Amino acid sequence: MGAAIGSVLPLALGIAISPIPIIAAILMLLSPKARVTSVGFLLGWVAGIVVAVSVFTLLSAVLPEQDPDASRPIRGTVQLLLGVGLLLLAVGQWRRRPGAGRTASMPAWMKAIDTMRFPMALGLGFLLSAVNPKNLLMAAGAGVDIGAAGLDGGALVVVIGVFTLIAASTVLVPVVGYLVAAERLRGPLDALRGWLAQENAVIMAVLLLVIGVSMIGKGIAAF
């Protein structure tokens, strides 16, 4: 179980450091309906992570069993494809970074956050974690690693739980912190939102590059 947690830790951190959901959570915390929408977004975010990694864990677990000492071409091919996908996303993110002196533009859905209600915030959190291509590829990589570990049911739940907790931590911490000390966090959250919005493309490009190379390495090692 420890080895499985160690193998998925970088992928969980990759999801956690993704700036877009952090910015969305902060915008909700600065909106008129902060307490309602932020909790809905957090619940959707957690649910999406659990669903995505669980689905790919189940799919990986049903791959044909092989001798532990033999090569695993099917799993290796999947990991290589995931790694290449992450590298392509890294290139796309890097090309979309704002030029010198330019301000990064905000997606249209972020501008509508002030008008969101609980169901919409819940759905947005789920979509950003379970359907977003960047997070989906990282969840798929984690599912492949967890499914390959040959764990029993209880251990699977623990590993997926640890993965989810780490991956959701950067949304969980500001939401819980705001519910406890709203006024103290308004200034720091607004400053953090501005920095993340400006540097989003660069952060994600570097992150996807590192994780993509790691995934390709795992794929090569499986042959």
N, C-alpha and C positions, 0 to 999 in steps of 0.2 A: 504493500500500500504506500509506503514511504517513497519508493521509486516512482510510482505512478504520480504522486503529488509533485515530486521534483520535476518530472518530465513536462507537466502541464503548467507549472508555475510561470514560465515566461509568457505563455499564451494568455493566462489569466491577467498578468500584468499588462499585456498588450491591449486587452479589452478595457482594463481599468484606466489606462492612460489616454485612451481615445478622447480627444477634446470635445467633440460634438455633443455627446450626452452630458458631459460636465457643464458645458455652456448652457444647454437646454435646462438642466436642473437649476442652475444659478438664475437664469431668466425667470423661471417659475417662482423661485424664492424671492425675487424682486418684484413680482407681479401682485396685483390686488388680491388675488385668491391663492396666495402662496401656500398656505397650509393644506389646502385641498388638492391643488394640482400637483404639488411636489410629492406628496404621498402617493398619489395615483401614478405619477411617472416612475417613482421608485419601485412600486409593486409591479408595474409592467416591465420595467428593466430587468428585475430579478427573474420574473416568470419567463421572459424571452431567453435569458441566458440558460436557465434550467432546461427549457424545452429543446433549445438548439444542441447543447452538449449531450443531452440524454439521447436524442434521436441519433446523432452520429456515433455515440457509444454503442447503441444497440446495433446499428448497421455494421460497425467494425467488429463487434463480437460474433457476428454470424459469418464472417469471412472463413474460408476453409482452413482448418487447423493444419499446422505444419510442424515438423521437427524443430524444436527450439534452436538447434545448432545449424539448421539449414537456412538458406536464403528465403526471404519472404517477398517475392516479386510483386504480388498484388498490393500488399501494404506499402511497399517501397514506391510503387508507381503512384498510388494515391497521394503519398506524402510529397513526391516530386511535383505532381500537378498542383497541390495546394501551395507549395513553396513558390512555384512559377507564378501562380495567381497573385500571391502576396507581392512579389517583385513587380509585376505589372501595375498593381494598385499603387505601389510606392512611386513608380515613375509618373503615374498620373497625378498623384498628390504633389509631387515636386514641381511638375509643370504648371500646376494651378496656384502656386504660391504667389502672393502679391508682389509686384515689383517694388523697387526702392522708392520710399516716399508715398506709396499708395496704401490706402486702408482696405483691409479685407472686407468683402461684401458679405452680409448676413443672408442665409437662405430665407425664402419667403415665409416658410412655416414658422421660423423663429420670431418673425415680426408679429405673428398672430397669437403668440403665447399668452399675452395679456387677456385674450378673450376665451381662452380654453377652459373647459369644465373637466371634472374628474374623469368621465369615460374617455374623452379625447386624450387627456394626458396619459391615462393608462394604456390606450392603444398606441400612442406615440412611443412610450417607453418600450413596449413590446416590439414594435417594428424596428426601432433603432438597435435593439440587441439581437433579435432573432432573424431579421430579414436583411439588415444592413450588410452589404457584401464583405466589408472588411472584418466585421465582427463574426460573420458567419464562417468565413474561412478559418479564423482563429479557433472558433468553437469546433469546427470540423476537425482541425488538427488535434485539439484536446481530446475529442471523442475517439479518434483513431488510437491515440496513445492509451487512453483509459481502457478501451475495448481490448487492446492487445495485451493488457496486463494480466488477464485471466483472474480477476477478482471475484469474490462471492458477492451476494446481494448487499450485505451490510457494508462491506468495504467500498463497493461502488457508490453507495449513498454518501458515505463519508467523503470520498474523493471528489464527487460532483459537488457536494456541499462546500468543501474547502475552495474548490475552483470558483464556484458562484460567489462566495463571500469575498474573495480577493478581487474578482472581476467587477463586482458591484460596489466595491468599497468607496470609490471616488464619487459615486452618486449618493451612497448611503451616508457617508460622514457629513457632507454639507447639509443634507436634508435633516438628519437627526440633530446636528448642531444648531440649525436654524430653529427647530422646534423648541430647543432648550434655551437658546440665547439669541433671539432674532435681531434685536437692535445692535448688538455688538458686532454681528457678522455682516451687516449691510455694506459697510465700506470695503472691507477686505474682499467680499464676494464680487462686488462691482469691479474692483481693480483686477481680480483674477479673471473675470469674464472678458474684459477688454484684452488682456494679454493673450489668453487662449484663442480668442477670435482672430487676432492678428497672426499668431504663430501656428495656427491649426495645421496648415498644409505641410509646413516643415517638420513639425513634431510627428505627424502621421507618416510622412515619407521615410524618415529615419527609423521609426518604429517598425514599419512594415518591411523595410529592407533587412533589418537585423533578424526579425522573426522568419522572414522568407528564406534567408540564407540558412538559418538553423534548421528549418523544415526540409530544405533540399538536402542538407547534410544527413538528416535522419533517413531520408529516402534512399540516398546513395548507400548508406550503411546497411540497409535492409537487403541489398542484393548480394 
